[in-house]
């Protein structure tokens, strides 16, 4: 009966783990690139109230 090669099995598990981590890293990088691509296209709104004549937050 043949003996199990534990080193080979461990090496295969490690390679699969590294491959999965690399794929995950690439997915995250692609998502960041897609978000960065969309960000400049979105209109920026200035901070503060949208209607300056509205004094809801300021007691007079």
Backbone as XML, in Angstrom:
<?xml version="1.0"?>
<chain id="A" units="angstrom">
  <residue number="1" name="UNK">
    <atom name="N" x="0.842" y="-1.176" z="0.000"/>
    <atom name="CA" x="0.000" y="0.000" z="0.000"/>
    <atom name="C" x="0.893" y="1.248" z="0.000"/>
  </residue>
  <residue number="2" name="UNK">
    <atom name="N" x="0.511" y="2.222" z="-0.782"/>
    <atom name="CA" x="1.302" y="3.444" z="-0.911"/>
    <atom name="C" x="1.066" y="4.365" z="0.283"/>
  </residue>
  <residue number="3" name="UNK">
    <atom name="N" x="2.142" y="5.019" z="0.659"/>
    <atom name="CA" x="2.042" y="5.965" z="1.771"/>
    <atom name="C" x="1.521" y="7.307" z="1.250"/>
  </residue>
  <residue number="4" name="UNK">
    <atom name="N" x="0.830" y="8.019" z="2.130"/>
    <atom name="CA" x="0.331" y="9.337" z="1.752"/>
    <atom name="C" x="1.478" y="10.341" z="1.769"/>
  </residue>
  <residue number="5" name="UNK">
    <atom name="N" x="1.468" y="11.224" z="0.802"/>
    <atom name="CA" x="2.480" y="12.257" z="0.725"/>
    <atom name="C" x="1.894" y="13.536" z="1.304"/>
  </residue>
  <residue number="6" name="UNK">
    <atom name="N" x="2.107" y="13.724" z="2.587"/>
    <atom name="CA" x="1.510" y="14.865" z="3.288"/>
    <atom name="C" x="2.096" y="16.192" z="2.813"/>
  </residue>
  <residue number="7" name="UNK">
    <atom name="N" x="3.365" y="16.184" z="2.458"/>
    <atom name="CA" x="3.970" y="17.425" z="1.975"/>
    <atom name="C" x="3.316" y="17.879" z="0.667"/>
  </residue>
  <residue number="8" name="UNK">
    <atom name="N" x="3.047" y="16.943" z="-0.214"/>
    <atom name="CA" x="2.393" y="17.285" z="-1.484"/>
    <atom name="C" x="0.997" y="17.836" z="-1.220"/>
  </residue>
  <residue number="9" name="UNK">
    <atom name="N" x="0.244" y="17.191" z="-0.337"/>
    <atom name="CA" x="-1.112" y="17.655" z="-0.021"/>
    <atom name="C" x="-1.076" y="19.059" z="0.583"/>
  </residue>
  <residue number="10" name="UNK">
    <atom name="N" x="-0.141" y="19.285" z="1.497"/>
    <atom name="CA" x="-0.030" y="20.600" z="2.116"/>
    <atom name="C" x="0.329" y="21.650" z="1.075"/>
  </residue>
  <residue number="11" name="UNK">
    <atom name="N" x="1.249" y="21.321" z="0.192"/>
    <atom name="CA" x="1.644" y="22.259" z="-0.858"/>
    <atom name="C" x="0.457" y="22.588" z="-1.771"/>
  </residue>
  <residue number="12" name="UNK">
    <atom name="N" x="-0.356" y="21.596" z="-2.080"/>
    <atom name="CA" x="-1.541" y="21.833" z="-2.912"/>
    <atom name="C" x="-2.544" y="22.736" z="-2.195"/>
  </residue>
  <residue number="13" name="UNK">
    <atom name="N" x="-2.753" y="22.508" z="-0.901"/>
    <atom name="CA" x="-3.657" y="23.371" z="-0.122"/>
    <atom name="C" x="-3.144" y="24.800" z="-0.083"/>
  </residue>
  <residue number="14" name="UNK">
    <atom name="N" x="-1.830" y="24.951" z="0.142"/>
    <atom name="CA" x="-1.239" y="26.287" z="0.195"/>
    <atom name="C" x="-1.369" y="27.010" z="-1.146"/>
  </residue>
  <residue number="15" name="UNK">
    <atom name="N" x="-1.141" y="26.289" z="-2.236"/>
    <atom name="CA" x="-1.275" y="26.901" z="-3.560"/>
    <atom name="C" x="-2.716" y="27.320" z="-3.831"/>
  </residue>
  <residue number="16" name="UNK">
    <atom name="N" x="-3.659" y="26.496" z="-3.432"/>
    <atom name="CA" x="-5.075" y="26.836" z="-3.624"/>
    <atom name="C" x="-5.438" y="28.052" z="-2.787"/>
  </residue>
  <residue number="17" name="UNK">
    <atom name="N" x="-4.922" y="28.121" z="-1.575"/>
    <atom name="CA" x="-5.198" y="29.251" z="-0.693"/>
    <atom name="C" x="-4.625" y="30.549" z="-1.271"/>
  </residue>
  <residue number="18" name="UNK">
    <atom name="N" x="-3.389" y="30.478" z="-1.772"/>
    <atom name="CA" x="-2.770" y="31.658" z="-2.365"/>
    <atom name="C" x="-3.529" y="32.102" z="-3.614"/>
  </residue>
  <residue number="19" name="UNK">
    <atom name="N" x="-3.980" y="31.161" z="-4.406"/>
    <atom name="CA" x="-4.729" y="31.493" z="-5.617"/>
    <atom name="C" x="-6.042" y="32.191" z="-5.250"/>
  </residue>
  <residue number="20" name="UNK">
    <atom name="N" x="-6.720" y="31.683" z="-4.236"/>
    <atom name="CA" x="-7.977" y="32.279" z="-3.800"/>
    <atom name="C" x="-7.748" y="33.693" z="-3.272"/>
  </residue>
  <residue number="21" name="UNK">
    <atom name="N" x="-6.688" y="33.892" z="-2.494"/>
    <atom name="CA" x="-6.377" y="35.214" z="-1.969"/>
    <atom name="C" x="-6.053" y="36.188" z="-3.091"/>
  </residue>
  <residue number="22" name="UNK">
    <atom name="N" x="-5.325" y="35.734" z="-4.100"/>
    <atom name="CA" x="-4.974" y="36.590" z="-5.227"/>
    <atom name="C" x="-6.226" y="36.985" z="-6.012"/>
  </residue>
  <residue number="23" name="UNK">
    <atom name="N" x="-7.146" y="36.045" z="-6.212"/>
    <atom name="CA" x="-8.392" y="36.353" z="-6.906"/>
    <atom name="C" x="-9.213" y="37.375" z="-6.118"/>
  </residue>
  <residue number="24" name="UNK">
    <atom name="N" x="-9.242" y="37.231" z="-4.811"/>
    <atom name="CA" x="-9.965" y="38.168" z="-3.962"/>
    <atom name="C" x="-9.337" y="39.556" z="-4.043"/>
  </residue>
  <residue number="25" name="UNK">
    <atom name="N" x="-8.007" y="39.622" z="-4.034"/>
    <atom name="CA" x="-7.303" y="40.891" z="-4.145"/>
    <atom name="C" x="-7.609" y="41.569" z="-5.479"/>
  </residue>
  <residue number="26" name="UNK">
    <atom name="N" x="-7.633" y="40.790" z="-6.550"/>
    <atom name="CA" x="-7.936" y="41.355" z="-7.867"/>
    <atom name="C" x="-9.375" y="41.867" z="-7.936"/>
  </residue>
  <residue number="27" name="UNK">
    <atom name="N" x="-10.314" y="41.127" z="-7.334"/>
    <atom name="CA" x="-11.715" y="41.576" z="-7.320"/>
    <atom name="C" x="-11.841" y="42.909" z="-6.594"/>
  </residue>
  <residue number="28" name="UNK">
    <atom name="N" x="-11.174" y="43.022" z="-5.438"/>
    <atom name="CA" x="-11.229" y="44.267" z="-4.673"/>
    <atom name="C" x="-10.608" y="45.414" z="-5.469"/>
  </residue>
  <residue number="29" name="UNK">
    <atom name="N" x="-9.509" y="45.129" z="-6.159"/>
    <atom name="CA" x="-8.845" y="46.152" z="-6.953"/>
    <atom name="C" x="-9.754" y="46.614" z="-8.094"/>
  </residue>
  <residue number="30" name="UNK">
    <atom name="N" x="-10.460" y="45.690" z="-8.723"/>
    <atom name="CA" x="-11.373" y="46.043" z="-9.797"/>
    <atom name="C" x="-12.547" y="46.858" z="-9.270"/>
  </residue>
  <residue number="31" name="UNK">
    <atom name="N" x="-13.043" y="46.513" z="-8.089"/>
    <atom name="CA" x="-14.149" y="47.268" z="-7.501"/>
    <atom name="C" x="-13.709" y="48.685" z="-7.176"/>
  </residue>
  <residue number="32" name="UNK">
    <atom name="N" x="-12.501" y="48.853" z="-6.638"/>
    <atom name="CA" x="-11.994" y="50.182" z="-6.334"/>
    <atom name="C" x="-11.851" y="50.997" z="-7.618"/>
  </residue>
  <residue number="33" name="UNK">
    <atom name="N" x="-11.391" y="50.368" z="-8.674"/>
    <atom name="CA" x="-11.225" y="51.068" z="-9.943"/>
    <atom name="C" x="-12.581" y="51.487" z="-10.493"/>
  </residue>
  <residue number="34" name="UNK">
    <atom name="N" x="-13.575" y="50.635" z="-10.348"/>
    <atom name="CA" x="-14.913" y="50.957" z="-10.838"/>
    <atom name="C" x="-15.511" y="52.095" z="-10.028"/>
  </residue>
  <residue number="35" name="UNK">
    <atom name="N" x="-15.304" y="52.100" z="-8.735"/>
    <atom name="CA" x="-15.819" y="53.166" z="-7.877"/>
    <atom name="C" x="-15.103" y="54.473" z="-8.200"/>
  </residue>
  <residue number="36" name="UNK">
    <atom name="N" x="-13.798" y="54.411" z="-8.408"/>
    <atom name="CA" x="-13.028" y="55.604" z="-8.737"/>
    <atom name="C" x="-13.461" y="56.155" z="-10.094"/>
  </residue>
  <residue number="37" name="UNK">
    <atom name="N" x="-13.831" y="55.286" z="-10.996"/>
    <atom name="CA" x="-14.293" y="55.709" z="-12.320"/>
    <atom name="C" x="-15.632" y="56.428" z="-12.215"/>
  </residue>
  <residue number="38" name="UNK">
    <atom name="N" x="-16.510" y="55.945" z="-11.361"/>
    <atom name="CA" x="-17.840" y="56.521" z="-11.215"/>
    <atom name="C" x="-17.832" y="57.793" z="-10.376"/>
  </residue>
  <residue number="39" name="UNK">
    <atom name="N" x="-16.888" y="57.947" z="-9.479"/>
    <atom name="CA" x="-16.886" y="59.068" z="-8.546"/>
    <atom name="C" x="-16.841" y="60.436" z="-9.237"/>
  </residue>
  <residue number="40" name="UNK">
    <atom name="N" x="-15.969" y="60.687" z="-10.206"/>
    <atom name="CA" x="-15.946" y="62.022" z="-10.816"/>
    <atom name="C" x="-17.214" y="62.335" z="-11.606"/>
  </residue>
  <residue number="41" name="UNK">
    <atom name="N" x="-17.914" y="61.327" z="-12.082"/>
    <atom name="CA" x="-19.116" y="61.551" z="-12.872"/>
    <atom name="C" x="-20.279" y="62.015" z="-11.993"/>
  </residue>
  <residue number="42" name="UNK">
    <atom name="N" x="-20.245" y="61.709" z="-10.706"/>
    <atom name="CA" x="-21.341" y="62.082" z="-9.808"/>
    <atom name="C" x="-21.247" y="63.570" z="-9.487"/>
  </residue>
  <residue number="43" name="UNK">
    <atom name="N" x="-22.358" y="64.289" z="-9.534"/>
    <atom name="CA" x="-22.317" y="65.719" z="-9.213"/>
    <atom name="C" x="-22.077" y="65.930" z="-7.723"/>
  </residue>
  <residue number="44" name="UNK">
    <atom name="N" x="-21.249" y="66.907" z="-7.410"/>
    <atom name="CA" x="-20.958" y="67.196" z="-6.010"/>
    <atom name="C" x="-21.921" y="68.258" z="-5.509"/>
  </residue>
  <residue number="45" name="UNK">
    <atom name="N" x="-22.428" y="68.059" z="-4.309"/>
    <atom name="CA" x="-23.327" y="69.044" z="-3.714"/>
    <atom name="C" x="-22.565" y="69.779" z="-2.627"/>
  </residue>
  <residue number="46" name="UNK">
    <atom name="N" x="-22.688" y="71.084" z="-2.564"/>
    <atom name="CA" x="-21.967" y="71.825" z="-1.524"/>
    <atom name="C" x="-22.550" y="71.519" z="-0.160"/>
  </residue>
  <residue number="47" name="UNK">
    <atom name="N" x="-21.740" y="71.550" z="0.869"/>
    <atom name="CA" x="-22.249" y="71.291" z="2.220"/>
    <atom name="C" x="-23.143" y="72.443" z="2.678"/>
  </residue>
  <residue number="48" name="UNK">
    <atom name="N" x="-24.038" y="72.111" z="3.566"/>
    <atom name="CA" x="-24.930" y="73.132" z="4.103"/>
    <atom name="C" x="-26.334" y="72.968" z="3.566"/>
  </residue>
  <residue number="49" name="UNK">
    <atom name="N" x="-27.229" y="73.886" z="3.926"/>
    <atom name="CA" x="-28.619" y="73.780" z="3.480"/>
    <atom name="C" x="-28.719" y="74.035" z="1.974"/>
  </residue>
  <residue number="50" name="UNK">
    <atom name="N" x="-29.663" y="73.355" z="1.357"/>
    <atom name="CA" x="-29.821" y="73.511" z="-0.080"/>
    <atom name="C" x="-30.540" y="74.808" z="-0.415"/>
  </residue>
  <residue number="51" name="UNK">
    <atom name="N" x="-31.349" y="75.317" z="0.515"/>
    <atom name="CA" x="-32.087" y="76.562" z="0.307"/>
    <atom name="C" x="-31.631" y="77.566" z="1.371"/>
  </residue>
  <residue number="52" name="UNK">
    <atom name="N" x="-30.855" y="78.577" z="0.996"/>
    <atom name="CA" x="-30.346" y="79.505" z="2.010"/>
    <atom name="C" x="-31.440" y="80.346" z="2.666"/>
  </residue>
  <residue number="53" name="UNK">
    <atom name="N" x="-32.615" y="80.501" z="2.047"/>
    <atom name="CA" x="-33.676" y="81.286" z="2.643"/>
    <atom name="C" x="-34.369" y="80.534" z="3.784"/>
  </residue>
  <residue number="54" name="UNK">
    <atom name="N" x="-34.110" y="79.242" z="3.896"/>
    <atom name="CA" x="-34.714" y="78.436" z="4.948"/>
    <atom name="C" x="-33.903" y="78.563" z="6.220"/>
  </residue>
  <residue number="55" name="UNK">
    <atom name="N" x="-34.500" y="79.024" z="7.294"/>
    <atom name="CA" x="-33.821" y="79.192" z="8.580"/>
    <atom name="C" x="-34.341" y="78.225" z="9.615"/>
  </residue>
  <residue number="56" name="UNK">
    <atom name="N" x="-34.552" y="76.987" z="9.224"/>
    <atom name="CA" x="-35.105" y="75.997" z="10.152"/>
    <atom name="C" x="-34.142" y="75.715" z="11.300"/>
  </residue>
  <residue number="57" name="UNK">
    <atom name="N" x="-32.847" y="75.666" z="11.007"/>
    <atom name="CA" x="-31.874" y="75.316" z="12.024"/>
    <atom name="C" x="-31.433" y="76.505" z="12.850"/>
  </residue>
  <residue number="58" name="UNK">
    <atom name="N" x="-31.740" y="77.742" z="12.444"/>
    <atom name="CA" x="-31.274" y="78.929" z="13.144"/>
    <atom name="C" x="-32.430" y="79.624" z="13.862"/>
  </residue>
  <residue number="59" name="UNK">
    <atom name="N" x="-32.441" y="79.633" z="15.186"/>
    <atom name="CA" x="-33.479" y="80.365" z="15.900"/>
    <atom name="C" x="-33.221" y="81.873" z="15.803"/>
  </residue>
  <residue number="60" name="UNK">
    <atom name="N" x="-34.227" y="82.644" z="15.498"/>
    <atom name="CA" x="-34.048" y="84.085" z="15.304"/>
    <atom name="C" x="-34.460" y="84.901" z="16.494"/>
  </residue>
</chain>
